[in-house]
Amino acid sequence: DDVYQIMGARSRATIIICFLISLFGETFAPFAVIAPLFQTQIPEIQCGSLNITCTTENICTNGTNRGTWEWHNKHRTLVSEFDLECQEMYTYLATAVFFVPGMAIGLILAGYLSDRIGRKATNMVFMGGSAVASTAMGFSTSYQMFLVFQALLGVTLGGTMVTRVVWMLEFVSQSMRPYASAISAQFFCVGTALVPLADYYLEDWRMLDFIIAIYSVVCVAVMYWIPESPHWLVANSKTKELNKTMQRLIDINRSKLCIRDIKIIPVPEHNESGNICIVFRDYRTLAIVLGLMYQWFLASFLYYGFFHMVGTLNGTVHWNVSIMGLMEGPALIMAGIATTKLGRRSTMLGLLMIVIVTSIISQFNVSISEFWDLRRIFSLVGSKAGSGPLFFAVYILTLEVMPTSIRSIGMCTCSLVARIGAATPPFFLAFCQSYYSNLHYLVYIGLCIIACLIMWNLPETKGRSLKQTLNDNDIESKAVSV
């Protein structure tokens, strides 16, 4: 962190690296996550000679012969391609059942490898796997084949979604980290808004997979140019590689500094790299990690809980998803400013309060116009002004709490818990609808209150340098100008 301050908090190298990782990483991610929502949509059905629009419920219940109806438009989805019109719920849930466990496997593998062999190599390997998996999905000849490669895509996405952020933010000074993270997240928001647009105009589920494949290949080429994280090189005592990387950053900045002008005190020998078990050494560290895991679970549970509700809200799914993506951008910028000015913990408490308030108001479904009502407005606000930035804030807090030696595996372990929160909402919402239509809002309120109590006892990391090892008291690895 001190080296970055010497070179400049807003250095040319930092801006270029953050921009490239964000453009070719964050923009791509929503296509892999959100695409199944559109790929499993049921196109409109038309009843032959009667020239009226049918419903899948009538067709599946009455056993209407396929010759008496046809797909009303040319929009090709998995349902129309493989005749899954009577398995709507099964089709969508199956993609989640295969995708989410794949992400969990990818998180553990990539988290360990990133701390052991480096951020750069890990991201390149998993992005290459993404290109292979998404290409195979695009050429699937059966729904079963699609699901198998969907699971593999989940492994590759899980392997990059956290380690990519760690890699990027380790190039950023402490004072600029929240801003860099917030700006990077804008590319994710743009990607979220582009998915429904691409699906609407391309009208073919295979095209979404080919977009992912092309983007993945470009990502590998870009990542080859980006250097390894200096923090990782310091933590693993790779002095020769570190000097080359720092000199390269200085050259990109066109600075008059030379690597000889900077002295970096190496980290003492340790065996922590990739070993998450070291958090069990004392109860305080373990309590902090468990508290962070709950925040990750809740952020994911709320984010995807609101997301899976888009089909039940007023308006079309395409419009609702686009609005959610566009709303998240300004919310993340505001969260970045709040995180810098007020601190990480205070920002998260404020975001939790937003979710509580919007969940309370969303229970009153008062109509405002033909397409808008209180539930749609505040569900979208709760989703993107509350739970969306909550993900951003918990990323920053966890990254600054975890030392470099276990940062990737630590964040990936927390994200693994978040995958449970991501996989639960479809089943949870179906359960709530069978008992009380607003039950999920009450659960959100209760979980957020618990999160506020936990957050109150977590450490504040504003103004602190990144630790290199668990026992680092911010005195090792200091960089000074000679």
SULWO-V855099 format. One record per residue. N is the residue number from 1. RES is the residue in three letters. SS is DSSP state (helix for helix, strand for strand, loop for the rest). OMEGA is omega in radians with two decimals (* if undefined). D_FIRST is the distance of its C-alpha to the first C-alpha in whole Angstrom. Layout:
n->[N & N]
res->[RES & RES]
ss->[SS & SS]
omega->[OMEGA & OMEGA]
d_first->[D_FIRST & D_FIRST]
This chain:
n->[1 & 2 & 3 & 4 & 5 & 6 & 7 & 8 & 9 & 10 & 11 & 12 & 13 & 14 & 15 & 16 & 17 & 18 & 19 & 20 & 21 & 22 & 23 & 24 & 25 & 26 & 27 & 28 & 29 & 30 & 31 & 32 & 33 & 34 & 35 & 36 & 37 & 38 & 39 & 40 & 41 & 42 & 43 & 44 & 45 & 46 & 47 & 48 & 49 & 50 & 51 & 52 & 53 & 54 & 55 & 56 & 57 & 58 & 59 & 60 & 61 & 62 & 63 & 64 & 65 & 66 & 67 & 68 & 69 & 70 & 71 & 72 & 73 & 74 & 75 & 76 & 77 & 78 & 79 & 80 & 81 & 82 & 83 & 84 & 85 & 86 & 87 & 88 & 89 & 90 & 91 & 92 & 93 & 94 & 95 & 96 & 97 & 98 & 99 & 100 & 101 & 102 & 103 & 104 & 105 & 106 & 107 & 108 & 109 & 110 & 111 & 112 & 113 & 114 & 115 & 116 & 117 & 118 & 119 & 120 & 121 & 122 & 123 & 124 & 125 & 126 & 127 & 128 & 129 & 130 & 131 & 132 & 133 & 134 & 135 & 136 & 137 & 138 & 139 & 140 & 141 & 142 & 143 & 144 & 145 & 146 & 147 & 148 & 149 & 150 & 151 & 152 & 153 & 154 & 155 & 156 & 157 & 158 & 159 & 160 & 161 & 162 & 163 & 164 & 165 & 166 & 167 & 168 & 169 & 170 & 171 & 172 & 173 & 174 & 175 & 176 & 177 & 178 & 179 & 180 & 181 & 182 & 183 & 184 & 185 & 186 & 187 & 188 & 189 & 190 & 191 & 192 & 193 & 194 & 195 & 196 & 197 & 198 & 199 & 200 & 201 & 202 & 203 & 204 & 205 & 206 & 207 & 208 & 209 & 210 & 211 & 212 & 213 & 214 & 215 & 216 & 217 & 218 & 219 & 220 & 221 & 222 & 223 & 224 & 225 & 226 & 227 & 228 & 229 & 230 & 231 & 232 & 233 & 234 & 235 & 236 & 237 & 238 & 239 & 240 & 241 & 242 & 243 & 244 & 245 & 246 & 247 & 248 & 249 & 250 & 251 & 252 & 253 & 254 & 255 & 256 & 257 & 258 & 259 & 260 & 261 & 262 & 263 & 264 & 265 & 266 & 267 & 268 & 269 & 270 & 271 & 272 & 273 & 274 & 275 & 276 & 277 & 278 & 279 & 280 & 281 & 282 & 283 & 284 & 285 & 286 & 287 & 288 & 289 & 290 & 291 & 292 & 293 & 294 & 295 & 296 & 297 & 298 & 299 & 300 & 301 & 302 & 303 & 304 & 305 & 306 & 307 & 308 & 309 & 310 & 311 & 312 & 313 & 314 & 315 & 316 & 317 & 318 & 319 & 320 & 321 & 322 & 323 & 324 & 325 & 326 & 327 & 328 & 329 & 330 & 331 & 332 & 333 & 334 & 335 & 336 & 337 & 338 & 339 & 340 & 341 & 342 & 343 & 344 & 345 & 346 & 347 & 348 & 349 & 350 & 351 & 352 & 353 & 354 & 355 & 356 & 357 & 358 & 359 & 360 & 361 & 362 & 363 & 364 & 365 & 366 & 367 & 368 & 369 & 370 & 371 & 372 & 373 & 374 & 375 & 376 & 377 & 378 & 379 & 380 & 381 & 382 & 383 & 384 & 385 & 386 & 387 & 388 & 389 & 390 & 391 & 392 & 393 & 394 & 395 & 396 & 397 & 398 & 399 & 400 & 401 & 402 & 403 & 404 & 405 & 406 & 407 & 408 & 409 & 410 & 411 & 412 & 413 & 414 & 415 & 416 & 417 & 418 & 419 & 420 & 421 & 422 & 423 & 424 & 425 & 426 & 427 & 428 & 429 & 430 & 431 & 432 & 433 & 434 & 435 & 436 & 437 & 438 & 439 & 440 & 441 & 442 & 443 & 444 & 445 & 446 & 447 & 448 & 449 & 450 & 451 & 452 & 453 & 454 & 455 & 456 & 457 & 458 & 459 & 460 & 461 & 462 & 463 & 464 & 465 & 466 & 467 & 468 & 469 & 470 & 471 & 472 & 473 & 474 & 475 & 476 & 477 & 478 & 479 & 480 & 481 & 482]
res->[ASP & ASP & VAL & TYR & GLN & ILE & MET & GLY & ALA & ARG & SER & ARG & ALA & THR & ILE & ILE & ILE & CYS & PHE & LEU & ILE & SER & LEU & PHE & GLY & GLU & THR & PHE & ALA & PRO & PHE & ALA & VAL & ILE & ALA & PRO & LEU & PHE & GLN & THR & GLN & ILE & PRO & GLU & ILE & GLN & CYS & GLY & SER & LEU & ASN & ILE & THR & CYS & THR & THR & GLU & ASN & ILE & CYS & THR & ASN & GLY & THR & ASN & ARG & GLY & THR & TRP & GLU & TRP & HIS & ASN & LYS & HIS & ARG & THR & LEU & VAL & SER & GLU & PHE & ASP & LEU & GLU & CYS & GLN & GLU & MET & TYR & THR & TYR & LEU & ALA & THR & ALA & VAL & PHE & PHE & VAL & PRO & GLY & MET & ALA & ILE & GLY & LEU & ILE & LEU & ALA & GLY & TYR & LEU & SER & ASP & ARG & ILE & GLY & ARG & LYS & ALA & THR & ASN & MET & VAL & PHE & MET & GLY & GLY & SER & ALA & VAL & ALA & SER & THR & ALA & MET & GLY & PHE & SER & THR & SER & TYR & GLN & MET & PHE & LEU & VAL & PHE & GLN & ALA & LEU & LEU & GLY & VAL & THR & LEU & GLY & GLY & THR & MET & VAL & THR & ARG & VAL & VAL & TRP & MET & LEU & GLU & PHE & VAL & SER & GLN & SER & MET & ARG & PRO & TYR & ALA & SER & ALA & ILE & SER & ALA & GLN & PHE & PHE & CYS & VAL & GLY & THR & ALA & LEU & VAL & PRO & LEU & ALA & ASP & TYR & TYR & LEU & GLU & ASP & TRP & ARG & MET & LEU & ASP & PHE & ILE & ILE & ALA & ILE & TYR & SER & VAL & VAL & CYS & VAL & ALA & VAL & MET & TYR & TRP & ILE & PRO & GLU & SER & PRO & HIS & TRP & LEU & VAL & ALA & ASN & SER & LYS & THR & LYS & GLU & LEU & ASN & LYS & THR & MET & GLN & ARG & LEU & ILE & ASP & ILE & ASN & ARG & SER & LYS & LEU & CYS & ILE & ARG & ASP & ILE & LYS & ILE & ILE & PRO & VAL & PRO & GLU & HIS & ASN & GLU & SER & GLY & ASN & ILE & CYS & ILE & VAL & PHE & ARG & ASP & TYR & ARG & THR & LEU & ALA & ILE & VAL & LEU & GLY & LEU & MET & TYR & GLN & TRP & PHE & LEU & ALA & SER & PHE & LEU & TYR & TYR & GLY & PHE & PHE & HIS & MET & VAL & GLY & THR & LEU & ASN & GLY & THR & VAL & HIS & TRP & ASN & VAL & SER & ILE & MET & GLY & LEU & MET & GLU & GLY & PRO & ALA & LEU & ILE & MET & ALA & GLY & ILE & ALA & THR & THR & LYS & LEU & GLY & ARG & ARG & SER & THR & MET & LEU & GLY & LEU & LEU & MET & ILE & VAL & ILE & VAL & THR & SER & ILE & ILE & SER & GLN & PHE & ASN & VAL & SER & ILE & SER & GLU & PHE & TRP & ASP & LEU & ARG & ARG & ILE & PHE & SER & LEU & VAL & GLY & SER & LYS & ALA & GLY & SER & GLY & PRO & LEU & PHE & PHE & ALA & VAL & TYR & ILE & LEU & THR & LEU & GLU & VAL & MET & PRO & THR & SER & ILE & ARG & SER & ILE & GLY & MET & CYS & THR & CYS & SER & LEU & VAL & ALA & ARG & ILE & GLY & ALA & ALA & THR & PRO & PRO & PHE & PHE & LEU & ALA & PHE & CYS & GLN & SER & TYR & TYR & SER & ASN & LEU & HIS & TYR & LEU & VAL & TYR & ILE & GLY & LEU & CYS & ILE & ILE & ALA & CYS & LEU & ILE & MET & TRP & ASN & LEU & PRO & GLU & THR & LYS & GLY & ARG & SER & LEU & LYS & GLN & THR & LEU & ASN & ASP & ASN & ASP & ILE & GLU & SER & LYS & ALA & VAL & SER & VAL]
ss->[loop & helix & helix & helix & helix & helix & helix & loop & loop & loop & loop & helix & helix & helix & helix & helix & helix & helix & helix & helix & helix & helix & helix & helix & helix & helix & helix & helix & helix & helix & helix & helix & helix & helix & helix & helix & helix & helix & helix & loop & loop & loop & loop & loop & strand & strand & strand & loop & loop & loop & loop & strand & strand & strand & loop & helix & helix & helix & helix & helix & helix & helix & loop & loop & loop & helix & helix & helix & strand & strand & strand & loop & loop & loop & loop & strand & loop & helix & helix & helix & helix & loop & loop & loop & loop & loop & loop & helix & helix & helix & helix & helix & helix & helix & helix & helix & helix & helix & helix & helix & helix & helix & helix & helix & helix & helix & helix & helix & helix & helix & helix & helix & helix & helix & helix & helix & helix & loop & helix & helix & helix & helix & helix & helix & helix & helix & helix & helix & helix & helix & helix & helix & helix & helix & helix & helix & helix & helix & loop & loop & loop & loop & helix & helix & helix & helix & helix & helix & helix & helix & helix & helix & helix & helix & helix & helix & helix & helix & helix & helix & helix & loop & helix & helix & helix & helix & helix & helix & helix & loop & loop & loop & loop & helix & helix & helix & helix & helix & helix & helix & helix & helix & helix & helix & helix & helix & helix & helix & helix & helix & helix & helix & helix & helix & helix & helix & helix & helix & helix & helix & helix & helix & loop & strand & helix & helix & helix & helix & helix & helix & helix & helix & helix & helix & helix & helix & helix & helix & helix & helix & helix & helix & helix & helix & helix & loop & loop & loop & loop & helix & helix & helix & helix & helix & helix & loop & loop & loop & helix & helix & helix & helix & helix & helix & helix & helix & helix & helix & helix & helix & helix & helix & helix & loop & loop & loop & loop & loop & helix & helix & helix & strand & strand & strand & loop & loop & loop & loop & loop & loop & loop & loop & loop & loop & loop & helix & helix & helix & helix & helix & helix & loop & helix & helix & helix & helix & helix & helix & helix & helix & helix & helix & helix & helix & helix & helix & helix & helix & helix & helix & helix & helix & helix & helix & helix & helix & helix & loop & loop & loop & loop & loop & loop & loop & loop & loop & helix & helix & helix & helix & helix & helix & helix & helix & helix & helix & helix & helix & helix & helix & helix & helix & helix & helix & helix & helix & helix & helix & helix & helix & helix & helix & loop & helix & helix & helix & helix & helix & helix & helix & helix & helix & helix & helix & helix & helix & helix & helix & helix & helix & helix & loop & loop & loop & loop & loop & strand & loop & loop & loop & loop & loop & strand & helix & helix & helix & helix & helix & helix & helix & helix & helix & helix & helix & helix & helix & helix & helix & helix & helix & helix & helix & helix & helix & helix & helix & helix & helix & helix & helix & helix & loop & loop & helix & helix & helix & helix & helix & helix & helix & helix & helix & helix & helix & helix & helix & helix & helix & helix & helix & helix & helix & helix & helix & helix & helix & helix & helix & helix & helix & helix & helix & helix & helix & helix & loop & loop & loop & helix & helix & helix & helix & helix & helix & helix & helix & helix & helix & helix & helix & helix & helix & helix & helix & helix & loop & loop & loop & loop & loop & loop & loop & loop & loop & loop & loop & loop & loop & loop & loop & loop & loop & loop & loop & loop & loop & loop & loop & strand & strand & strand & loop]
omega->[3.14 & 3.09 & 3.14 & 3.11 & 3.12 & -3.12 & -3.12 & -3.10 & 3.12 & -3.07 & -3.12 & -3.12 & -3.14 & -3.11 & -3.11 & -3.11 & 3.14 & 3.14 & -3.10 & 3.13 & -3.13 & -3.08 & -3.05 & 3.08 & -3.07 & -3.14 & -3.10 & -2.99 & -3.11 & 3.13 & 3.14 & -3.07 & -2.98 & -3.07 & -3.13 & 3.12 & -3.13 & -3.14 & -3.13 & 3.09 & 3.08 & 3.11 & 3.10 & -3.11 & 3.12 & 3.13 & 3.11 & -3.00 & -3.12 & 3.10 & 3.07 & -3.13 & 3.14 & 3.05 & 3.12 & 3.12 & 3.12 & -3.11 & -3.08 & -3.13 & -3.07 & 3.12 & -3.12 & -3.13 & -3.10 & -3.13 & -3.10 & 3.12 & 3.13 & 3.09 & -2.99 & -3.13 & -3.05 & -3.10 & -3.10 & 3.06 & 3.08 & -3.11 & -3.12 & -3.11 & -3.04 & 3.06 & -3.13 & -3.03 & -3.14 & -3.11 & -3.04 & -3.10 & 3.13 & -3.09 & -3.09 & -3.13 & -3.14 & 3.12 & 3.11 & -3.11 & 3.13 & -3.04 & -3.04 & 3.06 & 3.07 & 3.09 & -3.14 & 3.11 & 3.13 & 3.14 & -3.12 & -3.13 & -3.08 & 3.12 & 3.13 & -3.09 & -3.12 & 3.11 & -3.11 & -3.04 & 3.08 & -3.12 & -3.03 & -3.09 & -3.13 & -3.12 & 3.14 & 3.13 & -3.08 & 3.07 & 3.04 & 3.07 & 3.10 & 3.12 & 3.14 & -3.07 & -3.10 & 3.07 & 3.11 & 3.09 & -3.13 & 3.13 & -3.12 & 3.12 & 3.09 & -3.14 & 3.12 & 3.10 & 3.10 & -3.09 & 3.14 & -3.14 & 3.00 & 3.08 & 3.11 & 3.07 & 3.08 & 3.10 & -3.08 & 3.11 & 3.09 & -3.13 & -3.09 & -2.97 & 3.13 & -3.10 & 3.09 & 3.13 & 3.10 & 3.14 & -3.10 & -3.03 & 3.07 & 3.01 & -3.00 & 3.10 & -3.05 & -3.06 & -3.07 & -3.03 & 3.12 & 3.13 & 3.14 & -3.14 & -3.13 & 3.13 & 3.10 & -3.12 & 3.10 & 3.12 & 3.06 & 3.12 & 3.11 & 3.10 & 3.11 & 3.13 & -3.11 & -3.09 & 3.12 & 3.13 & 3.13 & -3.14 & -3.08 & -3.06 & -3.13 & 3.04 & 3.13 & -3.08 & -3.12 & -3.10 & 3.12 & 3.12 & 3.12 & 3.05 & 3.11 & -3.11 & -3.13 & -3.14 & -3.11 & 3.13 & 3.11 & 3.13 & -3.14 & 3.14 & -3.14 & -3.12 & 3.11 & -3.13 & -3.08 & -3.12 & 3.09 & -3.13 & 3.08 & 3.11 & 3.14 & 3.13 & 3.10 & -3.09 & -3.12 & 3.02 & 3.11 & -3.00 & -3.10 & 3.12 & 3.13 & 3.14 & 3.11 & -3.13 & -3.12 & 3.11 & 3.11 & 3.10 & 3.11 & 3.13 & 3.11 & 3.13 & -3.08 & -3.09 & 3.08 & 3.10 & 3.02 & -3.12 & 3.11 & -3.13 & -3.09 & 3.10 & 3.13 & 3.12 & -3.07 & 3.10 & 3.10 & 3.13 & 3.11 & 3.14 & -3.07 & -2.97 & 3.09 & -3.07 & -3.10 & -3.10 & -3.11 & 3.13 & 3.14 & -3.08 & 3.09 & -3.00 & -3.11 & 3.11 & 3.13 & 3.14 & 3.12 & -3.13 & 3.12 & 3.09 & 3.09 & 3.12 & 3.12 & 3.13 & 3.10 & 3.13 & -3.08 & 3.13 & 3.14 & -3.14 & 3.13 & -3.09 & -3.10 & 3.05 & 3.07 & -3.11 & -3.11 & 3.11 & -3.03 & -3.14 & -3.12 & -3.13 & 3.08 & -3.11 & -3.11 & 3.13 & -3.12 & -3.14 & -3.10 & -3.14 & 3.12 & 3.12 & 3.13 & 3.14 & -3.12 & 3.12 & -3.05 & -3.11 & 3.11 & 3.13 & 3.13 & 3.08 & 3.12 & 3.11 & 3.10 & 3.10 & -3.14 & -3.14 & -3.14 & -3.06 & -3.04 & -3.08 & -3.09 & -3.05 & -3.13 & 3.12 & -3.13 & 3.08 & 3.11 & 3.13 & 3.09 & 3.11 & 3.08 & 3.13 & -3.14 & -3.11 & -3.12 & 3.11 & 3.11 & -3.10 & -3.09 & 3.13 & -3.14 & -3.04 & -3.13 & -3.10 & 3.11 & 3.09 & -3.10 & -3.05 & -3.05 & 3.02 & -3.09 & -3.10 & -3.14 & -3.11 & -3.02 & 3.00 & 3.08 & 3.11 & 3.13 & -3.12 & -2.98 & 3.09 & -3.12 & -3.04 & 3.11 & 3.09 & 3.10 & 3.05 & -3.13 & -3.08 & -3.12 & 3.02 & -3.11 & -3.09 & -3.11 & 3.14 & -3.11 & 3.08 & -3.09 & 3.05 & -3.09 & -3.07 & 3.14 & -3.04 & -3.10 & -3.13 & 3.11 & 3.12 & 3.11 & 3.08 & 3.07 & 3.13 & 3.06 & 3.06 & 3.11 & 3.11 & 3.06 & 3.09 & 3.14 & -3.08 & -3.03 & -2.99 & -3.13 & 3.14 & -3.13 & -3.14 & 3.10 & 3.11 & -3.13 & -3.11 & -3.12 & -3.13 & -3.10 & -2.98 & -3.12 & -3.08 & -3.10 & 3.10 & 3.11 & 3.10 & 3.11 & -3.13 & -3.12 & -3.14 & 3.13 & 3.09 & 3.09 & 3.14 & 3.11 & 3.13 & 3.12 & -3.10 & -3.13 & -3.08 & 3.09 & -3.09 & 3.02 & -3.08 & 3.14 & 3.09 & -3.11 & 3.07 & 3.11 & 3.05 & 3.09 & 3.07 & -3.08 & -3.11 & 3.14 & 3.13 & 3.09 & 3.10 & 3.10 & 3.04 & 3.07 & 3.11 & -3.13 & 3.09 & -3.10 & *]
d_first->[0 & 4 & 5 & 5 & 6 & 9 & 10 & 10 & 9 & 12 & 13 & 16 & 14 & 12 & 15 & 18 & 16 & 16 & 19 & 21 & 19 & 21 & 24 & 25 & 24 & 24 & 27 & 29 & 28 & 31 & 33 & 33 & 33 & 35 & 38 & 40 & 41 & 43 & 44 & 46 & 47 & 51 & 53 & 56 & 59 & 63 & 66 & 68 & 71 & 71 & 68 & 66 & 62 & 62 & 60 & 58 & 60 & 63 & 63 & 62 & 64 & 67 & 67 & 67 & 68 & 65 & 68 & 68 & 65 & 62 & 59 & 59 & 56 & 54 & 51 & 50 & 49 & 49 & 51 & 54 & 53 & 54 & 56 & 54 & 55 & 57 & 53 & 51 & 49 & 49 & 48 & 45 & 44 & 45 & 42 & 39 & 41 & 40 & 37 & 35 & 36 & 34 & 31 & 31 & 32 & 29 & 26 & 27 & 28 & 24 & 22 & 24 & 23 & 20 & 19 & 21 & 22 & 18 & 18 & 19 & 23 & 23 & 23 & 25 & 28 & 28 & 28 & 31 & 32 & 32 & 34 & 37 & 37 & 37 & 40 & 42 & 42 & 43 & 46 & 47 & 51 & 51 & 49 & 48 & 47 & 44 & 43 & 43 & 40 & 39 & 38 & 36 & 34 & 33 & 32 & 30 & 29 & 27 & 26 & 24 & 23 & 20 & 19 & 19 & 17 & 14 & 14 & 13 & 11 & 9 & 8 & 8 & 5 & 6 & 9 & 11 & 11 & 14 & 15 & 14 & 16 & 19 & 20 & 19 & 22 & 24 & 25 & 26 & 28 & 30 & 30 & 32 & 34 & 35 & 37 & 40 & 40 & 40 & 42 & 45 & 45 & 45 & 48 & 47 & 45 & 44 & 43 & 40 & 39 & 39 & 37 & 34 & 35 & 35 & 31 & 30 & 32 & 30 & 26 & 27 & 27 & 24 & 22 & 24 & 22 & 18 & 16 & 15 & 12 & 10 & 9 & 12 & 13 & 11 & 13 & 16 & 16 & 17 & 17 & 19 & 18 & 14 & 15 & 17 & 15 & 12 & 16 & 17 & 14 & 15 & 18 & 18 & 16 & 19 & 17 & 19 & 16 & 17 & 15 & 18 & 16 & 13 & 13 & 11 & 13 & 14 & 14 & 18 & 20 & 21 & 23 & 21 & 20 & 22 & 23 & 23 & 26 & 24 & 24 & 27 & 27 & 27 & 28 & 26 & 23 & 26 & 27 & 23 & 23 & 27 & 26 & 23 & 26 & 29 & 26 & 26 & 29 & 30 & 28 & 30 & 33 & 33 & 32 & 34 & 37 & 37 & 37 & 40 & 42 & 42 & 45 & 47 & 46 & 48 & 47 & 47 & 44 & 43 & 42 & 41 & 38 & 37 & 37 & 35 & 32 & 33 & 32 & 29 & 27 & 28 & 27 & 24 & 23 & 24 & 22 & 19 & 20 & 21 & 18 & 16 & 19 & 21 & 18 & 18 & 21 & 23 & 23 & 24 & 27 & 28 & 28 & 30 & 33 & 33 & 34 & 36 & 38 & 38 & 40 & 42 & 43 & 44 & 46 & 49 & 50 & 51 & 52 & 51 & 52 & 53 & 50 & 48 & 48 & 46 & 45 & 44 & 42 & 40 & 39 & 37 & 36 & 35 & 34 & 31 & 30 & 30 & 29 & 28 & 25 & 25 & 24 & 21 & 20 & 20 & 18 & 15 & 16 & 17 & 14 & 12 & 15 & 15 & 13 & 12 & 16 & 18 & 15 & 18 & 21 & 20 & 20 & 23 & 25 & 24 & 25 & 28 & 29 & 29 & 31 & 34 & 33 & 33 & 37 & 38 & 39 & 42 & 44 & 43 & 44 & 47 & 48 & 47 & 50 & 53 & 53 & 51 & 50 & 47 & 46 & 43 & 42 & 43 & 41 & 38 & 38 & 39 & 36 & 34 & 35 & 34 & 30 & 30 & 31 & 29 & 26 & 27 & 26 & 23 & 20 & 18 & 14 & 13 & 11 & 10 & 6 & 7 & 10 & 11 & 15 & 17 & 17 & 14 & 14 & 11 & 12 & 12 & 9 & 8 & 8 & 11 & 13 & 16]
